[in-house]
Amino acid sequence: MKNTIQQIRSFNRFYTSHIGMLKNNFLDSPYSLSEVRLLYEIGEHPTVNSQQLSEFLNLDKGYVSRVLKLFLKDNIIRKVQSNEDKRAFYIELTDEGDQLLKILQSKSDRQIEEIVHPLHTGEKEMLVNSMRSIKNLLSPDYNKANLAKDVEFREGLKPGDIGYLIHLHGKLYTEESGYSQDFEKYVIKTFSEFLENYSPENDKIWLAEYNQQIVGCVAILQRSSEEAQLRWFLTLPMFRGTGIGKKLLNTALDYCKDKKYKNLYLLTTSFQEKAIAMYEKVGFVKTESVESVQWGQLLVEERFDLTFN
Protein backbone atom coordinates (compact mmCIF):
# COMPACT_ATOMS: atom_id res chain seq x y z
CA MET A 1 0.00 0.00 0.00
CA LYS A 2 2.84 2.39 0.83
CA ASN A 3 4.36 1.93 -2.61
CA THR A 4 0.95 2.57 -4.22
CA ILE A 5 0.61 5.84 -2.32
CA GLN A 6 4.13 6.92 -3.30
CA GLN A 7 3.47 6.14 -6.98
CA ILE A 8 0.21 8.11 -6.98
CA ARG A 9 1.82 11.10 -5.28
CA SER A 10 4.70 10.98 -7.74
CA PHE A 11 2.26 10.97 -10.67
CA ASN A 12 0.30 13.87 -9.17
CA ARG A 13 3.47 15.96 -8.83
CA PHE A 14 4.51 15.18 -12.39
CA TYR A 15 1.11 15.85 -13.96
CA THR A 16 0.32 19.08 -12.13
CA SER A 17 3.73 20.45 -13.04
CA HIS A 18 3.62 19.19 -16.64
CA ILE A 19 0.41 20.99 -17.59
CA GLY A 20 1.04 24.11 -15.52
CA MET A 21 -1.69 23.54 -12.94
CA LEU A 22 0.26 25.32 -10.21
CA LYS A 23 0.56 28.62 -12.05
CA ASN A 24 -1.53 31.53 -10.78
CA ASN A 25 -2.11 32.64 -14.37
CA PHE A 26 -3.46 29.44 -15.90
CA LEU A 27 -3.19 29.44 -19.72
CA ASP A 28 -1.83 33.01 -19.48
CA SER A 29 -5.16 34.23 -18.10
CA PRO A 30 -5.66 36.39 -14.97
CA TYR A 31 -7.10 33.33 -13.21
CA SER A 32 -5.90 30.15 -11.51
CA LEU A 33 -6.85 26.64 -12.63
CA SER A 34 -9.64 26.30 -10.05
CA GLU A 35 -11.04 29.69 -11.10
CA VAL A 36 -11.01 28.66 -14.76
CA ARG A 37 -12.75 25.41 -13.80
CA LEU A 38 -15.51 27.42 -12.14
CA LEU A 39 -15.85 29.51 -15.28
CA TYR A 40 -16.07 26.33 -17.36
CA GLU A 41 -18.83 24.85 -15.17
CA ILE A 42 -20.83 28.08 -15.43
CA GLY A 43 -20.56 27.85 -19.21
CA GLU A 44 -21.62 24.18 -19.18
CA HIS A 45 -24.61 24.74 -16.86
CA PRO A 46 -26.60 27.83 -17.91
CA THR A 47 -28.84 27.85 -14.80
CA VAL A 48 -26.29 26.90 -12.14
CA ASN A 49 -26.12 28.48 -8.69
CA SER A 50 -23.30 28.98 -6.19
CA GLN A 51 -24.15 25.92 -4.10
CA GLN A 52 -24.24 23.66 -7.16
CA LEU A 53 -20.85 24.93 -8.29
CA SER A 54 -19.42 24.10 -4.88
CA GLU A 55 -20.84 20.57 -5.12
CA PHE A 56 -19.74 19.99 -8.74
CA LEU A 57 -16.11 20.79 -7.97
CA ASN A 58 -16.01 19.81 -4.29
CA LEU A 59 -14.88 23.32 -3.38
CA ASP A 60 -15.44 25.29 -0.19
CA LYS A 61 -18.58 27.46 -0.42
CA GLY A 62 -16.71 30.49 0.91
CA TYR A 63 -14.03 30.11 -1.76
CA VAL A 64 -16.64 29.79 -4.51
CA SER A 65 -18.41 32.90 -3.24
CA ARG A 66 -15.17 34.91 -3.33
CA VAL A 67 -14.36 33.79 -6.88
CA LEU A 68 -17.86 34.65 -8.08
CA LYS A 69 -17.49 38.16 -6.63
CA LEU A 70 -14.23 38.47 -8.60
CA PHE A 71 -15.98 37.30 -11.79
CA LEU A 72 -18.81 39.81 -11.22
CA LYS A 73 -16.28 42.59 -10.75
CA ASP A 74 -14.52 41.56 -13.98
CA ASN A 75 -17.89 41.49 -15.79
CA ILE A 76 -17.53 37.91 -17.03
CA ILE A 77 -20.62 36.59 -15.19
CA ARG A 78 -23.95 38.02 -14.10
CA LYS A 79 -26.66 37.01 -11.67
CA VAL A 80 -30.10 36.32 -13.12
CA GLN A 81 -33.28 36.13 -11.06
CA SER A 82 -35.18 32.85 -11.33
CA ASN A 83 -38.62 33.03 -12.93
CA GLU A 84 -39.88 30.27 -10.63
CA ASP A 85 -38.58 31.71 -7.36
CA LYS A 86 -37.94 35.45 -7.12
CA ARG A 87 -35.71 34.84 -4.10
CA ALA A 88 -33.37 32.61 -6.09
CA PHE A 89 -30.65 33.63 -8.53
CA TYR A 90 -28.61 31.63 -10.98
CA ILE A 91 -25.33 32.53 -12.65
CA GLU A 92 -24.54 32.80 -16.33
CA LEU A 93 -21.70 34.05 -18.49
CA THR A 94 -21.75 37.53 -19.96
CA ASP A 95 -20.71 37.99 -23.59
CA GLU A 96 -17.23 38.87 -22.30
CA GLY A 97 -17.17 35.74 -20.16
CA ASP A 98 -18.32 33.55 -23.03
CA GLN A 99 -15.61 34.96 -25.27
CA LEU A 100 -12.95 34.47 -22.57
CA LEU A 101 -14.01 30.86 -22.05
CA LYS A 102 -13.75 30.15 -25.79
CA ILE A 103 -10.24 31.65 -25.86
CA LEU A 104 -9.15 29.57 -22.85
CA GLN A 105 -10.60 26.38 -24.34
CA SER A 106 -8.75 27.03 -27.59
CA LYS A 107 -5.51 27.60 -25.67
CA SER A 108 -6.08 24.40 -23.69
CA ASP A 109 -6.59 22.45 -26.92
CA ARG A 110 -3.34 23.82 -28.34
CA GLN A 111 -1.49 23.02 -25.12
CA ILE A 112 -2.65 19.40 -25.24
CA GLU A 113 -1.76 19.16 -28.94
CA GLU A 114 1.78 20.32 -28.11
CA ILE A 115 2.09 17.82 -25.26
CA VAL A 116 1.00 14.78 -27.30
CA HIS A 117 2.54 15.84 -30.63
CA PRO A 118 5.79 13.85 -30.11
CA LEU A 119 3.80 10.64 -29.51
CA HIS A 120 2.88 8.27 -32.33
CA THR A 121 -0.69 7.01 -32.77
CA GLY A 122 -0.26 3.90 -30.62
CA GLU A 123 1.25 5.92 -27.77
CA LYS A 124 -1.61 8.42 -27.92
CA GLU A 125 -4.13 5.58 -27.70
CA MET A 126 -2.24 4.14 -24.73
CA LEU A 127 -2.28 7.54 -23.01
CA VAL A 128 -6.02 8.08 -23.54
CA ASN A 129 -6.86 4.53 -22.48
CA SER A 130 -4.80 4.91 -19.31
CA MET A 131 -6.57 8.17 -18.50
CA ARG A 132 -9.94 6.53 -19.06
CA SER A 133 -8.97 3.74 -16.67
CA ILE A 134 -7.93 6.24 -13.99
CA LYS A 135 -11.21 8.11 -14.43
CA ASN A 136 -13.29 4.93 -14.22
CA LEU A 137 -11.46 3.44 -11.24
CA LEU A 138 -11.52 6.62 -9.15
CA SER A 139 -15.05 7.70 -10.06
CA PRO A 140 -17.39 7.91 -7.00
CA ASP A 141 -19.95 5.74 -8.79
CA TYR A 142 -17.37 3.16 -9.89
CA ASN A 143 -18.56 -0.42 -9.81
CA LYS A 144 -18.10 -3.46 -11.99
CA ALA A 145 -21.40 -2.91 -13.79
CA ASN A 146 -20.19 0.50 -14.97
CA LEU A 147 -16.85 -1.01 -15.94
CA ALA A 148 -18.64 -3.55 -18.14
CA LYS A 149 -20.36 -0.78 -20.10
CA ASP A 150 -17.05 0.11 -21.73
CA VAL A 151 -16.28 -3.47 -22.77
CA GLU A 152 -16.63 -4.21 -26.47
CA PHE A 153 -17.03 -7.64 -28.05
CA ARG A 154 -15.74 -8.83 -31.39
CA GLU A 155 -15.51 -12.05 -33.34
CA GLY A 156 -12.36 -13.19 -35.10
CA LEU A 157 -8.66 -12.56 -34.78
CA LYS A 158 -6.36 -9.63 -35.47
CA PRO A 159 -2.56 -9.76 -35.72
CA GLY A 160 -1.11 -10.08 -32.23
CA ASP A 161 -4.24 -11.56 -30.64
CA ILE A 162 -2.91 -15.11 -30.37
CA GLY A 163 0.35 -13.99 -28.78
CA TYR A 164 -1.54 -11.92 -26.23
CA LEU A 165 -3.96 -14.76 -25.44
CA ILE A 166 -1.02 -17.10 -24.83
CA HIS A 167 0.45 -14.47 -22.49
CA LEU A 168 -2.85 -14.13 -20.57
CA HIS A 169 -3.29 -17.88 -20.15
CA GLY A 170 0.30 -18.42 -19.03
CA LYS A 171 0.21 -15.51 -16.58
CA LEU A 172 -3.23 -16.14 -15.04
CA TYR A 173 -2.93 -19.90 -14.64
CA THR A 174 0.48 -19.50 -13.02
CA GLU A 175 -0.80 -16.86 -10.60
CA GLU A 176 -4.13 -18.50 -9.77
CA SER A 177 -3.43 -22.23 -10.05
CA GLY A 178 0.32 -22.43 -9.50
CA TYR A 179 1.00 -24.05 -12.88
CA SER A 180 4.60 -24.28 -14.04
CA GLN A 181 5.96 -22.80 -17.27
CA ASP A 182 5.22 -26.13 -18.94
CA PHE A 183 1.59 -25.02 -19.04
CA GLU A 184 2.53 -22.10 -21.27
CA LYS A 185 4.23 -24.56 -23.64
CA TYR A 186 0.98 -26.52 -23.72
CA VAL A 187 -1.03 -23.37 -24.50
CA ILE A 188 1.39 -22.43 -27.30
CA LYS A 189 0.95 -25.91 -28.76
CA THR A 190 -2.86 -25.73 -28.67
CA PHE A 191 -2.94 -22.34 -30.37
CA SER A 192 -0.39 -23.49 -32.95
CA GLU A 193 -2.60 -26.46 -33.82
CA PHE A 194 -5.59 -24.14 -33.96
CA LEU A 195 -3.90 -21.82 -36.47
CA GLU A 196 -2.69 -24.71 -38.63
CA ASN A 197 -6.20 -26.13 -38.94
CA TYR A 198 -8.17 -22.90 -38.63
CA SER A 199 -11.40 -22.78 -40.65
CA PRO A 200 -13.23 -19.43 -40.35
CA GLU A 201 -16.49 -21.14 -41.27
CA ASN A 202 -16.27 -23.82 -38.60
CA ASP A 203 -13.96 -22.44 -35.90
CA LYS A 204 -14.96 -19.31 -34.02
CA ILE A 205 -13.33 -17.15 -31.38
CA TRP A 206 -14.90 -14.22 -29.53
CA LEU A 207 -12.97 -11.57 -27.64
CA ALA A 208 -13.97 -9.00 -25.02
CA GLU A 209 -11.92 -5.80 -25.07
CA TYR A 210 -11.57 -2.91 -22.64
CA ASN A 211 -9.51 0.09 -23.76
CA GLN A 212 -8.52 -1.99 -26.80
CA GLN A 213 -6.98 -4.65 -24.56
CA ILE A 214 -8.30 -8.23 -24.48
CA VAL A 215 -9.96 -8.97 -21.14
CA GLY A 216 -11.88 -12.12 -22.02
CA CYS A 217 -12.17 -14.82 -24.66
CA VAL A 218 -13.86 -18.06 -25.67
CA ALA A 219 -13.61 -20.28 -28.75
CA ILE A 220 -15.57 -23.05 -30.44
CA LEU A 221 -13.63 -25.58 -32.53
CA GLN A 222 -15.42 -28.00 -34.80
CA ARG A 223 -14.47 -31.63 -34.16
CA SER A 224 -17.05 -33.25 -36.47
CA SER A 225 -20.29 -32.30 -38.16
CA GLU A 226 -22.12 -33.11 -34.92
CA GLU A 227 -19.61 -32.19 -32.21
CA ALA A 228 -17.54 -29.16 -31.18
CA GLN A 229 -15.11 -28.27 -28.39
CA LEU A 230 -15.24 -25.17 -26.21
CA ARG A 231 -11.74 -23.80 -25.54
CA TRP A 232 -9.80 -20.95 -23.97
CA PHE A 233 -12.65 -19.57 -21.88
CA LEU A 234 -11.05 -16.83 -19.80
CA THR A 235 -11.95 -13.54 -18.11
CA LEU A 236 -9.45 -11.29 -16.36
CA PRO A 237 -10.00 -11.10 -12.56
CA MET A 238 -10.91 -7.40 -12.67
CA PHE A 239 -13.83 -8.17 -14.99
CA ARG A 240 -15.21 -11.23 -13.24
CA GLY A 241 -18.67 -10.69 -11.85
CA THR A 242 -19.52 -8.13 -14.55
CA GLY A 243 -21.46 -10.49 -16.80
CA ILE A 244 -18.72 -10.49 -19.45
CA GLY A 245 -17.90 -14.17 -19.01
CA LYS A 246 -21.59 -15.05 -19.13
CA LYS A 247 -22.04 -13.11 -22.37
CA LEU A 248 -19.03 -14.81 -23.98
CA LEU A 249 -20.26 -18.24 -22.94
CA ASN A 250 -23.82 -17.61 -24.12
CA THR A 251 -22.54 -16.29 -27.44
CA ALA A 252 -20.59 -19.52 -27.94
CA LEU A 253 -23.60 -21.67 -27.01
CA ASP A 254 -25.93 -19.75 -29.33
CA TYR A 255 -23.47 -20.30 -32.17
CA CYS A 256 -23.41 -24.04 -31.49
CA LYS A 257 -27.21 -24.17 -31.51
CA ASP A 258 -27.31 -22.30 -34.83
CA LYS A 259 -24.79 -24.79 -36.25
CA LYS A 260 -27.06 -27.59 -34.96
CA TYR A 261 -24.29 -29.43 -33.14
CA LYS A 262 -25.55 -32.36 -31.11
CA ASN A 263 -22.78 -32.21 -28.51
CA LEU A 264 -20.34 -29.67 -27.09
CA TYR A 265 -17.51 -30.67 -24.76
CA LEU A 266 -14.70 -29.00 -22.86
CA LEU A 267 -11.62 -30.13 -20.96
CA THR A 268 -10.62 -28.50 -17.69
CA THR A 269 -9.25 -29.26 -14.23
CA SER A 270 -10.94 -29.31 -10.84
CA PHE A 271 -8.95 -26.16 -9.94
CA GLN A 272 -11.27 -24.07 -12.12
CA GLU A 273 -14.16 -24.06 -9.67
CA LYS A 274 -15.79 -20.78 -10.72
CA ALA A 275 -15.67 -21.63 -14.41
CA ILE A 276 -17.05 -25.10 -13.69
CA ALA A 277 -19.96 -23.53 -11.81
CA MET A 278 -20.75 -21.49 -14.92
CA TYR A 279 -20.53 -24.57 -17.13
CA GLU A 280 -22.88 -26.54 -14.93
CA LYS A 281 -25.33 -23.64 -14.75
CA VAL A 282 -25.82 -23.71 -18.53
CA GLY A 283 -26.21 -27.49 -18.64
CA PHE A 284 -22.75 -29.05 -18.89
CA VAL A 285 -22.38 -32.40 -17.12
CA LYS A 286 -19.11 -33.95 -15.94
CA THR A 287 -18.48 -37.12 -17.94
CA GLU A 288 -14.84 -37.95 -17.16
CA SER A 289 -12.46 -37.43 -14.23
CA VAL A 290 -8.82 -38.57 -14.18
CA GLU A 291 -5.98 -37.76 -11.77
CA SER A 292 -2.65 -36.79 -13.30
CA VAL A 293 0.56 -34.90 -12.57
CA GLN A 294 1.04 -32.01 -14.98
CA TRP A 295 2.42 -28.48 -14.98
CA GLY A 296 3.95 -28.97 -11.54
CA GLN A 297 0.65 -29.92 -9.91
CA LEU A 298 -1.36 -32.99 -8.93
CA LEU A 299 -4.45 -32.42 -11.04
CA VAL A 300 -7.88 -33.87 -11.56
CA GLU A 301 -8.52 -33.53 -15.29
CA GLU A 302 -12.21 -33.31 -16.10
CA ARG A 303 -14.37 -33.47 -19.19
CA PHE A 304 -17.77 -31.80 -19.36
CA ASP A 305 -20.38 -32.40 -22.06
CA LEU A 306 -23.46 -30.49 -23.10
CA THR A 307 -26.00 -32.29 -25.27
CA PHE A 308 -28.28 -30.14 -27.40
CA ASN A 309 -31.85 -31.29 -27.85
C-alpha positions as CSV (number, residue, x, y, z in Angstrom):
1,M,0.0,0.0,0.0
2,K,2.8,2.4,0.8
3,N,4.4,1.9,-2.6
4,T,0.9,2.6,-4.2
5,I,0.6,5.8,-2.3
6,Q,4.1,6.9,-3.3
7,Q,3.5,6.1,-7.0
8,I,0.2,8.1,-7.0
9,R,1.8,11.1,-5.3
10,S,4.7,11.0,-7.7
11,F,2.3,11.0,-10.7
12,N,0.3,13.9,-9.2
13,R,3.5,16.0,-8.8
14,F,4.5,15.2,-12.4
15,Y,1.1,15.8,-14.0
16,T,0.3,19.1,-12.1
17,S,3.7,20.5,-13.0
18,H,3.6,19.2,-16.6
19,I,0.4,21.0,-17.6
20,G,1.0,24.1,-15.5
21,M,-1.7,23.5,-12.9
22,L,0.3,25.3,-10.2
23,K,0.6,28.6,-12.1
24,N,-1.5,31.5,-10.8
25,N,-2.1,32.6,-14.4
26,F,-3.5,29.4,-15.9
27,L,-3.2,29.4,-19.7
28,D,-1.8,33.0,-19.5
29,S,-5.2,34.2,-18.1
30,P,-5.7,36.4,-15.0
31,Y,-7.1,33.3,-13.2
32,S,-5.9,30.2,-11.5
33,L,-6.8,26.6,-12.6
34,S,-9.6,26.3,-10.1
35,E,-11.0,29.7,-11.1
36,V,-11.0,28.7,-14.8
37,R,-12.7,25.4,-13.8
38,L,-15.5,27.4,-12.1
39,L,-15.8,29.5,-15.3
40,Y,-16.1,26.3,-17.4
41,E,-18.8,24.9,-15.2
42,I,-20.8,28.1,-15.4
43,G,-20.6,27.8,-19.2
44,E,-21.6,24.2,-19.2
45,H,-24.6,24.7,-16.9
46,P,-26.6,27.8,-17.9
47,T,-28.8,27.8,-14.8
48,V,-26.3,26.9,-12.1
49,N,-26.1,28.5,-8.7
50,S,-23.3,29.0,-6.2
51,Q,-24.1,25.9,-4.1
52,Q,-24.2,23.7,-7.2
53,L,-20.8,24.9,-8.3
54,S,-19.4,24.1,-4.9
55,E,-20.8,20.6,-5.1
56,F,-19.7,20.0,-8.7
57,L,-16.1,20.8,-8.0
58,N,-16.0,19.8,-4.3
59,L,-14.9,23.3,-3.4
60,D,-15.4,25.3,-0.2
61,K,-18.6,27.5,-0.4
62,G,-16.7,30.5,0.9
63,Y,-14.0,30.1,-1.8
64,V,-16.6,29.8,-4.5
65,S,-18.4,32.9,-3.2
66,R,-15.2,34.9,-3.3
67,V,-14.4,33.8,-6.9
68,L,-17.9,34.6,-8.1
69,K,-17.5,38.2,-6.6
70,L,-14.2,38.5,-8.6
71,F,-16.0,37.3,-11.8
72,L,-18.8,39.8,-11.2
73,K,-16.3,42.6,-10.8
74,D,-14.5,41.6,-14.0
75,N,-17.9,41.5,-15.8
76,I,-17.5,37.9,-17.0
77,I,-20.6,36.6,-15.2
78,R,-23.9,38.0,-14.1
79,K,-26.7,37.0,-11.7
80,V,-30.1,36.3,-13.1
81,Q,-33.3,36.1,-11.1
82,S,-35.2,32.9,-11.3
83,N,-38.6,33.0,-12.9
84,E,-39.9,30.3,-10.6
85,D,-38.6,31.7,-7.4
86,K,-37.9,35.5,-7.1
87,R,-35.7,34.8,-4.1
88,A,-33.4,32.6,-6.1
89,F,-30.6,33.6,-8.5
90,Y,-28.6,31.6,-11.0
91,I,-25.3,32.5,-12.6
92,E,-24.5,32.8,-16.3
93,L,-21.7,34.1,-18.5
94,T,-21.7,37.5,-20.0
95,D,-20.7,38.0,-23.6
96,E,-17.2,38.9,-22.3
97,G,-17.2,35.7,-20.2
98,D,-18.3,33.6,-23.0
99,Q,-15.6,35.0,-25.3
100,L,-13.0,34.5,-22.6
101,L,-14.0,30.9,-22.1
102,K,-13.7,30.2,-25.8
103,I,-10.2,31.6,-25.9
104,L,-9.2,29.6,-22.9
105,Q,-10.6,26.4,-24.3
106,S,-8.8,27.0,-27.6
107,K,-5.5,27.6,-25.7
108,S,-6.1,24.4,-23.7
109,D,-6.6,22.4,-26.9
110,R,-3.3,23.8,-28.3
111,Q,-1.5,23.0,-25.1
112,I,-2.6,19.4,-25.2
113,E,-1.8,19.2,-28.9
114,E,1.8,20.3,-28.1
115,I,2.1,17.8,-25.3
116,V,1.0,14.8,-27.3
117,H,2.5,15.8,-30.6
118,P,5.8,13.8,-30.1
119,L,3.8,10.6,-29.5
120,H,2.9,8.3,-32.3
121,T,-0.7,7.0,-32.8
122,G,-0.3,3.9,-30.6
123,E,1.2,5.9,-27.8
124,K,-1.6,8.4,-27.9
125,E,-4.1,5.6,-27.7
126,M,-2.2,4.1,-24.7
127,L,-2.3,7.5,-23.0
128,V,-6.0,8.1,-23.5
129,N,-6.9,4.5,-22.5
130,S,-4.8,4.9,-19.3
131,M,-6.6,8.2,-18.5
132,R,-9.9,6.5,-19.1
133,S,-9.0,3.7,-16.7
134,I,-7.9,6.2,-14.0
135,K,-11.2,8.1,-14.4
136,N,-13.3,4.9,-14.2
137,L,-11.5,3.4,-11.2
138,L,-11.5,6.6,-9.2
139,S,-15.1,7.7,-10.1
140,P,-17.4,7.9,-7.0
141,D,-19.9,5.7,-8.8
142,Y,-17.4,3.2,-9.9
143,N,-18.6,-0.4,-9.8
144,K,-18.1,-3.5,-12.0
145,A,-21.4,-2.9,-13.8
146,N,-20.2,0.5,-15.0
147,L,-16.9,-1.0,-15.9
148,A,-18.6,-3.5,-18.1
149,K,-20.4,-0.8,-20.1
150,D,-17.0,0.1,-21.7
151,V,-16.3,-3.5,-22.8
152,E,-16.6,-4.2,-26.5
153,F,-17.0,-7.6,-28.0
154,R,-15.7,-8.8,-31.4
155,E,-15.5,-12.0,-33.3
156,G,-12.4,-13.2,-35.1
157,L,-8.7,-12.6,-34.8
158,K,-6.4,-9.6,-35.5
159,P,-2.6,-9.8,-35.7
160,G,-1.1,-10.1,-32.2
161,D,-4.2,-11.6,-30.6
162,I,-2.9,-15.1,-30.4
163,G,0.3,-14.0,-28.8
164,Y,-1.5,-11.9,-26.2
165,L,-4.0,-14.8,-25.4
166,I,-1.0,-17.1,-24.8
167,H,0.4,-14.5,-22.5
168,L,-2.8,-14.1,-20.6
169,H,-3.3,-17.9,-20.1
170,G,0.3,-18.4,-19.0
171,K,0.2,-15.5,-16.6
172,L,-3.2,-16.1,-15.0
173,Y,-2.9,-19.9,-14.6
174,T,0.5,-19.5,-13.0
175,E,-0.8,-16.9,-10.6
176,E,-4.1,-18.5,-9.8
177,S,-3.4,-22.2,-10.1
178,G,0.3,-22.4,-9.5
179,Y,1.0,-24.1,-12.9
180,S,4.6,-24.3,-14.0
181,Q,6.0,-22.8,-17.3
182,D,5.2,-26.1,-18.9
183,F,1.6,-25.0,-19.0
184,E,2.5,-22.1,-21.3
185,K,4.2,-24.6,-23.6
186,Y,1.0,-26.5,-23.7
187,V,-1.0,-23.4,-24.5
188,I,1.4,-22.4,-27.3
189,K,1.0,-25.9,-28.8
190,T,-2.9,-25.7,-28.7
191,F,-2.9,-22.3,-30.4
192,S,-0.4,-23.5,-32.9
193,E,-2.6,-26.5,-33.8
194,F,-5.6,-24.1,-34.0
195,L,-3.9,-21.8,-36.5
196,E,-2.7,-24.7,-38.6
197,N,-6.2,-26.1,-38.9
198,Y,-8.2,-22.9,-38.6
199,S,-11.4,-22.8,-40.6
200,P,-13.2,-19.4,-40.3
201,E,-16.5,-21.1,-41.3
202,N,-16.3,-23.8,-38.6
203,D,-14.0,-22.4,-35.9
204,K,-15.0,-19.3,-34.0
205,I,-13.3,-17.2,-31.4
206,W,-14.9,-14.2,-29.5
207,L,-13.0,-11.6,-27.6
208,A,-14.0,-9.0,-25.0
209,E,-11.9,-5.8,-25.1
210,Y,-11.6,-2.9,-22.6
211,N,-9.5,0.1,-23.8
212,Q,-8.5,-2.0,-26.8
213,Q,-7.0,-4.7,-24.6
214,I,-8.3,-8.2,-24.5
215,V,-10.0,-9.0,-21.1
216,G,-11.9,-12.1,-22.0
217,C,-12.2,-14.8,-24.7
218,V,-13.9,-18.1,-25.7
219,A,-13.6,-20.3,-28.7
220,I,-15.6,-23.0,-30.4
221,L,-13.6,-25.6,-32.5
222,Q,-15.4,-28.0,-34.8
223,R,-14.5,-31.6,-34.2
224,S,-17.0,-33.2,-36.5
225,S,-20.3,-32.3,-38.2
226,E,-22.1,-33.1,-34.9
227,E,-19.6,-32.2,-32.2
228,A,-17.5,-29.2,-31.2
229,Q,-15.1,-28.3,-28.4
230,L,-15.2,-25.2,-26.2
231,R,-11.7,-23.8,-25.5
232,W,-9.8,-20.9,-24.0
233,F,-12.6,-19.6,-21.9
234,L,-11.1,-16.8,-19.8
235,T,-12.0,-13.5,-18.1
236,L,-9.5,-11.3,-16.4
237,P,-10.0,-11.1,-12.6
238,M,-10.9,-7.4,-12.7
239,F,-13.8,-8.2,-15.0
240,R,-15.2,-11.2,-13.2
241,G,-18.7,-10.7,-11.9
242,T,-19.5,-8.1,-14.5
243,G,-21.5,-10.5,-16.8
244,I,-18.7,-10.5,-19.4
245,G,-17.9,-14.2,-19.0
246,K,-21.6,-15.0,-19.1
247,K,-22.0,-13.1,-22.4
248,L,-19.0,-14.8,-24.0
249,L,-20.3,-18.2,-22.9
250,N,-23.8,-17.6,-24.1
251,T,-22.5,-16.3,-27.4
252,A,-20.6,-19.5,-27.9
253,L,-23.6,-21.7,-27.0
254,D,-25.9,-19.7,-29.3
255,Y,-23.5,-20.3,-32.2
256,C,-23.4,-24.0,-31.5
257,K,-27.2,-24.2,-31.5
258,D,-27.3,-22.3,-34.8
259,K,-24.8,-24.8,-36.2
260,K,-27.1,-27.6,-35.0
261,Y,-24.3,-29.4,-33.1
262,K,-25.5,-32.4,-31.1
263,N,-22.8,-32.2,-28.5
264,L,-20.3,-29.7,-27.1
265,Y,-17.5,-30.7,-24.8
266,L,-14.7,-29.0,-22.9
267,L,-11.6,-30.1,-21.0
268,T,-10.6,-28.5,-17.7
269,T,-9.3,-29.3,-14.2
270,S,-10.9,-29.3,-10.8
271,F,-9.0,-26.2,-9.9
272,Q,-11.3,-24.1,-12.1
273,E,-14.2,-24.1,-9.7
274,K,-15.8,-20.8,-10.7
275,A,-15.7,-21.6,-14.4
276,I,-17.0,-25.1,-13.7
277,A,-20.0,-23.5,-11.8
278,M,-20.8,-21.5,-14.9
279,Y,-20.5,-24.6,-17.1
280,E,-22.9,-26.5,-14.9
281,K,-25.3,-23.6,-14.7
282,V,-25.8,-23.7,-18.5
283,G,-26.2,-27.5,-18.6
284,F,-22.7,-29.0,-18.9
285,V,-22.4,-32.4,-17.1
286,K,-19.1,-33.9,-15.9
287,T,-18.5,-37.1,-17.9
288,E,-14.8,-38.0,-17.2
289,S,-12.5,-37.4,-14.2
290,V,-8.8,-38.6,-14.2
291,E,-6.0,-37.8,-11.8
292,S,-2.6,-36.8,-13.3
293,V,0.6,-34.9,-12.6
294,Q,1.0,-32.0,-15.0
295,W,2.4,-28.5,-15.0
296,G,3.9,-29.0,-11.5
297,Q,0.6,-29.9,-9.9
298,L,-1.4,-33.0,-8.9
299,L,-4.5,-32.4,-11.0
300,V,-7.9,-33.9,-11.6
301,E,-8.5,-33.5,-15.3
302,E,-12.2,-33.3,-16.1
303,R,-14.4,-33.5,-19.2
304,F,-17.8,-31.8,-19.4
305,D,-20.4,-32.4,-22.1
306,L,-23.5,-30.5,-23.1
307,T,-26.0,-32.3,-25.3
308,F,-28.3,-30.1,-27.4
309,N,-31.9,-31.3,-27.9
